[in-house]
Amino acid sequence: MGATYYTIFGRQVASHHLAMLTLGTLFGGSYLASRPSGAQKAAVNTPPINAASSDEFDFIKKFMDQADEGDKKAPAEKH
């Protein structure tokens, strides 16, 4: 069983190496293009807090922080 060889830049390259290079470039490029960048990871999608006073804002902020801490401590239940 022989492999087909191509001459690229003066070197003999097997056809299966070209196929692996093509697939690796395709899938690797797709992976890198689809993952979020560092700036997108840092952004948290939370709605703005529309509080009438600073006391209300502080109360809501504390409540949200406590809820986030509770989510981190308790493991997710599986149904």
Order of alpha helices (4+ residues) and beta strands (2+ residues): beta-beta-alpha-alpha-alpha
